Amino acid sequence: MTRRTGFLAAVGLLLASLAVVGVTAVLLIGSMGPAAPQKQPETGPSVAAELTALHKGRLPRIVTAYGMVGTGPAAQQTIQAPVAAIVDAIYVKPGEQVAADAPLLRLGPSPTTAASYTQAVTALQAANEEVQRTRTLLGQHLATRQQLAAAEKAAADAQAALAALNTEGAGSPQVLRTPFPAIVTAVSTSLGAIVAQGAALLDLARPSELVLHAGVVPSEAVAIKTGDAASVVPLGERQAADGQVLLRGSLVDPKTGLVAVDVSLPASGFFSGEMAQVNIVVGKAEGYVVPHQAILVNDQGAPYVVQAVGGLAHQVPVQIVLSDGAKDVIAGPLDPAAPLVLDGNYQLTDGMRIREPNAQGTGK
């Protein structure tokens, strides 16, 4: 009995000791807090991805618009009829480019102009005859010097009137010529038409002073200033020409809802009436400049990028400040020292191991 009692006492002491050790272990584990995440082992899954360094920079802010090539007010000139006349011949047609002093059209005297010219010739002849008669009478003391002066003045006035009609082409057909190398933008008359003095006959434009007349939505037009740099590309072409903003309107066209913007063009390479696209630089956007392929979108439609931090993937939410085709300007809590993941980024989740495409990895 004594031996049995001693055995049971020994077992009791052992169980009590184990209980104390268990409680102590529990307390120690509890004091350590949540377990720290363990780095993914080298043998875990990995994705081959292309990496690039992260750089800060800037991209131009561009306002894009469309318009038609035409002429500015200073490059236009309207040819008017110098006198009432008949259009005898037209030598040009709309769209034709002509050299300086090239014939445009020929005007013949109208019936009224011809009558005025005939009257002027007759009046001059009569005035000259009156001068001769008065001089003869003065020599015979039958006229005064005052009468001779009046006759001579009348003859001079008749001569001036006839000269003016001759200058205007009233005495014979008159050929009107272009005053400078020009594009004929419009012909406002027709063969055989009787035109009044001052009537518009043709419209000319200097080909060296063509401009692009574009329209911009008001929300974007407010950023445009006179002198802003621009590039103009004819529709269907790839080669761009440099220009600059000549005019930014201050009114919205009620028909189009757009604000007028005029952009200068080089002396050659464009045709009047041609449609073109213009890209106007209105400022710069600063931030991290990244290839467009680096931008991903999550299930909620929010953009993010993937960085390689210690060889592991780390998703970073970003804001797209400016998108410009192949490159974007972004902002967000990015690590400037961590490379950016390009190809293969869509396969990565947070914590996944990244390997270079030419590296030998054990993961699949």
C-alpha positions in Angstrom: 0.0 0.0 0.0 2.8 2.4 0.8 4.6 1.6 -2.5 1.3 2.3 -4.4 0.8 5.5 -2.6 4.3 6.7 -3.4 3.8 5.9 -7.1 0.6 7.9 -7.3 2.2 10.8 -5.6 5.1 10.8 -8.1 2.6 10.7 -11.1 0.7 13.7 -9.6 3.9 15.7 -9.2 4.8 15.0 -12.9 1.4 16.1 -14.2 1.6 19.3 -12.1 5.0 20.1 -13.5 3.7 19.6 -17.1 0.7 21.9 -16.4 3.0 24.6 -15.2 5.2 24.3 -18.3 2.2 24.4 -20.6 0.9 27.6 -19.0 4.3 29.2 -19.2 4.5 28.3 -23.0 1.0 29.8 -23.6 2.0 33.0 -21.8 5.2 33.3 -23.8 3.5 32.7 -27.1 0.8 35.3 -26.2 3.4 37.9 -25.3 5.1 37.5 -28.7 2.0 38.9 -30.6 0.9 37.8 -34.2 3.4 35.8 -36.1 5.5 38.0 -38.6 4.9 37.1 -42.3 7.6 34.7 -43.5 9.5 35.6 -46.8 8.3 33.3 -49.6 10.8 30.5 -50.0 13.0 30.6 -53.1 11.3 27.4 -54.3 7.8 29.0 -54.4 5.9 30.0 -57.5 7.5 32.8 -59.5 6.8 34.9 -62.7 9.3 36.0 -65.3 8.8 39.7 -65.7 10.5 42.6 -67.4 11.7 45.4 -65.0 12.5 49.0 -65.6 13.8 51.7 -63.3 11.3 54.4 -62.0 12.1 57.9 -63.1 10.5 61.3 -62.5 9.9 63.6 -65.5 7.4 65.6 -67.4 5.2 65.3 -70.5 3.6 68.1 -72.5 -0.1 68.7 -72.0 -1.7 68.7 -75.4 -5.0 70.1 -76.7 -6.1 68.4 -79.9 -8.4 70.1 -82.4 -9.4 69.9 -86.1 -9.9 72.6 -88.6 -9.5 73.8 -92.2 -6.6 75.5 -93.9 -7.5 79.0 -95.1 -6.2 82.5 -95.0 -6.0 85.2 -92.4 -7.4 88.7 -92.9 -4.0 90.1 -93.8 -3.4 87.5 -96.5 -6.7 88.2 -98.4 -7.4 90.7 -101.1 -10.5 91.3 -103.2 -10.1 92.5 -106.8 -12.9 95.1 -107.5 -14.1 96.6 -110.8 -12.4 100.0 -111.2 -15.3 101.3 -113.3 -18.7 100.0 -114.6 -17.7 97.5 -117.2 -18.5 94.3 -119.1 -16.5 91.2 -118.3 -14.9 90.3 -121.6 -12.6 87.4 -120.5 -11.7 85.4 -117.4 -8.2 83.9 -117.3 -8.2 82.1 -114.0 -10.4 79.7 -112.0 -10.9 79.0 -108.3 -8.1 77.1 -106.6 -5.5 78.2 -109.2 -2.2 79.5 -108.1 -0.9 82.4 -110.2 2.4 84.4 -110.3 2.6 88.1 -109.6 1.4 90.3 -112.5 -0.5 87.4 -114.1 -3.7 88.3 -116.0 -6.8 87.7 -114.1 -9.6 89.0 -116.3 -10.4 91.6 -119.0 -13.0 94.3 -118.7 -14.5 96.1 -121.6 -16.4 99.4 -121.2 -20.1 99.1 -120.4 -22.6 101.0 -122.5 -22.8 103.7 -119.8 -19.0 103.9 -119.4 -18.6 104.1 -123.2 -21.1 106.9 -123.3 -19.3 108.8 -120.5 -16.0 108.3 -122.4 -17.5 109.7 -125.6 -19.0 112.6 -123.8 -15.6 113.3 -122.2 -13.8 113.3 -125.5 -16.4 115.6 -127.0 -16.3 117.9 -124.0 -12.5 118.2 -124.3 -12.7 119.0 -128.0 -15.3 121.7 -127.4 -13.2 123.1 -124.5 -10.1 123.3 -126.7 -12.0 125.0 -129.5 -13.4 127.5 -127.0 -9.8 128.3 -125.9 -8.7 128.9 -129.4 -11.8 131.1 -130.2 -11.3 133.2 -127.0 -7.6 133.7 -127.8 -8.6 135.0 -131.3 -11.2 137.3 -129.8 -8.7 138.6 -127.2 -6.3 139.5 -130.0 -9.1 141.5 -131.7 -9.9 143.1 -128.3 -13.3 141.4 -128.4 -12.6 139.2 -125.3 -11.0 139.8 -121.9 -8.2 137.9 -120.3 -10.6 136.7 -117.6 -12.7 135.0 -120.3 -9.6 133.3 -121.7 -8.6 132.0 -118.2 -12.1 130.6 -117.8 -11.9 128.9 -121.1 -8.5 127.4 -120.3 -9.8 126.1 -117.0 -12.7 124.4 -118.6 -10.4 122.7 -121.1 -8.1 121.6 -118.2 -11.1 120.1 -116.3 -12.2 118.3 -119.5 -8.7 116.9 -120.0 -8.6 115.6 -116.4 -12.0 113.9 -116.7 -10.9 112.1 -119.9 -7.6 111.1 -118.3 -9.4 109.6 -115.3 -11.7 107.6 -117.6 -8.7 106.4 -119.6 -7.0 105.3 -116.4 -10.1 103.3 -115.4 -10.1 101.6 -118.8 -13.2 103.3 -120.1 -11.6 104.1 -123.5 -10.5 100.5 -124.2 -10.6 97.0 -122.7 -8.6 96.8 -119.5 -6.7 93.7 -118.2 -6.6 93.3 -114.4 -3.5 91.6 -113.0 -2.7 90.0 -109.7 -0.6 92.3 -107.4 1.3 89.4 -105.8 1.8 85.6 -106.1 -1.6 84.3 -105.1 -4.2 81.6 -104.9 -7.5 82.4 -106.5 -9.9 81.5 -103.8 -13.1 82.7 -105.5 -14.4 84.1 -108.8 -17.4 86.3 -108.1 -18.4 87.2 -111.7 -19.1 85.5 -115.0 -18.2 86.1 -118.6 -20.4 88.8 -120.2 -21.6 90.1 -116.9 -22.1 93.9 -116.5 -20.5 94.9 -113.2 -20.8 98.2 -111.4 -17.9 100.2 -110.2 -16.5 98.7 -106.9 -18.1 95.3 -107.5 -16.1 92.3 -106.2 -14.7 90.2 -109.1 -12.2 87.8 -107.5 -10.7 86.9 -104.1 -7.0 86.3 -103.8 -4.9 84.8 -101.0 -1.2 84.8 -100.3 0.0 81.1 -100.3 2.8 82.1 -97.9 0.4 83.2 -95.3 -2.0 80.3 -94.9 -3.4 79.5 -91.4 -5.4 76.6 -89.9 -8.8 77.7 -88.7 -9.6 75.3 -85.9 -12.4 74.9 -83.3 -11.8 73.9 -79.6 -14.3 73.1 -76.9 -14.5 75.9 -74.3 -13.3 73.8 -71.4 -10.0 73.2 -73.3 -9.8 76.5 -75.0 -9.2 78.4 -71.7 -5.8 76.8 -71.5 -4.7 78.1 -74.9 -2.7 81.3 -75.3 -1.4 83.3 -78.2 2.1 82.0 -79.0 1.6 78.5 -77.8 3.6 75.9 -79.8 1.6 73.6 -82.1 2.1 70.8 -84.6 -0.2 70.5 -87.6 -0.8 67.2 -89.5 -3.0 67.0 -92.6 -5.7 64.3 -92.3 -4.4 61.1 -93.7 -0.7 62.2 -93.4 1.9 61.5 -90.8 4.4 64.3 -91.3 3.7 67.2 -88.9 4.6 70.8 -89.5 5.5 73.3 -86.7 3.3 76.3 -86.1 2.1 78.5 -83.3 -1.2 79.9 -82.1 -2.0 83.3 -83.7 -5.4 83.8 -82.2 -7.5 82.3 -79.5 -11.1 83.6 -79.8 -13.1 84.8 -76.8 -16.5 83.8 -78.1 -18.3 80.5 -78.5 -19.7 80.0 -82.0 -23.4 79.4 -81.4 -23.6 77.1 -84.4 -20.7 74.8 -83.5 -20.3 75.4 -79.7 -16.6 75.8 -80.3 -14.0 78.6 -79.7 -12.0 79.7 -82.8 -8.3 79.1 -82.8 -6.0 80.2 -85.7 -2.6 78.5 -86.0 0.2 79.6 -88.3 1.5 77.3 -91.1 4.8 77.0 -93.0 5.0 78.7 -96.4 4.5 75.4 -98.3 3.1 72.0 -97.8 -0.6 72.9 -97.3 -3.5 73.6 -99.6 -6.3 76.1 -98.9 -9.4 74.1 -97.9 -7.4 71.1 -96.6 -8.5 69.5 -93.4 -5.9 69.0 -90.7 -5.4 68.1 -87.0 -3.5 70.4 -84.7 -1.9 69.5 -81.4 -1.3 72.5 -79.2 1.1 72.4 -76.2 -0.6 74.2 -73.3 1.8 73.2 -70.4 3.7 70.3 -68.7 2.6 67.5 -66.4 5.1 66.4 -63.8 5.4 63.1 -61.9 6.7 59.6 -62.6 6.9 58.9 -66.3 6.2 55.3 -67.0 5.4 53.2 -70.1 1.7 52.8 -70.7 2.0 49.0 -70.5 2.9 49.4 -66.8 -0.6 50.6 -65.9 -3.1 47.9 -64.8 -6.7 48.3 -63.6 -8.2 46.3 -60.7 -11.7 44.9 -60.5 -13.0 48.2 -59.2 -11.7 50.1 -62.2 -8.8 51.8 -60.2 -5.4 51.9 -61.8 -2.3 50.4 -60.2 1.2 49.4 -61.0 3.4 46.6 -59.7 6.9 47.2 -58.2 9.6 44.7 -57.4 10.5 45.2 -53.7 13.1 42.7 -52.5 12.4 40.4 -55.4 8.7 40.2 -54.5 5.7 41.8 -56.2 4.0 44.8 -54.6 0.9 46.4 -56.0 0.7 50.2 -55.7 -2.5 52.2 -56.4 -1.7 55.3 -58.6 -3.4 58.3 -60.2 -2.9 58.9 -63.9 -2.0 62.6 -64.2 -1.6 62.6 -68.0 -1.8 59.9 -70.7 0.1 60.5 -73.9 -0.1 57.4 -76.0 3.0 55.2 -75.2 3.7 57.0 -71.9 1.8 58.1 -68.8 2.5 60.5 -65.9 1.4 58.9 -62.6 1.5 59.8 -58.9 1.1 57.6 -55.8 2.9 56.0 -52.9 5.7 54.6 -55.1 9.1 53.5 -54.0 11.6 55.5 -56.1 14.3 52.8 -55.6 12.1 49.8 -56.6 12.0 48.7 -60.2 8.7 48.8 -62.1 7.3 45.7 -63.6 6.3 45.8 -67.3 5.7 42.5 -69.2 4.2 39.9 -66.9 2.8 42.4 -64.4 -0.8 41.2 -64.9 0.2 37.7 -63.6 1.5 39.0 -60.3 -0.2 39.3 -56.9 1.2 40.8 -53.8 4.1 38.8 -52.4 4.7 36.6 -55.5 8.3 36.1 -56.4 9.7 37.9 -59.5 12.5 36.6 -61.7 14.1 38.1 -64.7 13.1 36.4 -68.0 16.6 35.0 -68.5 16.9 33.8 -64.8 16.6 30.1 -64.0 13.8 29.7 -61.5 12.4 26.5 -59.9 8.9 27.8 -59.7 6.4 27.4 -62.5 
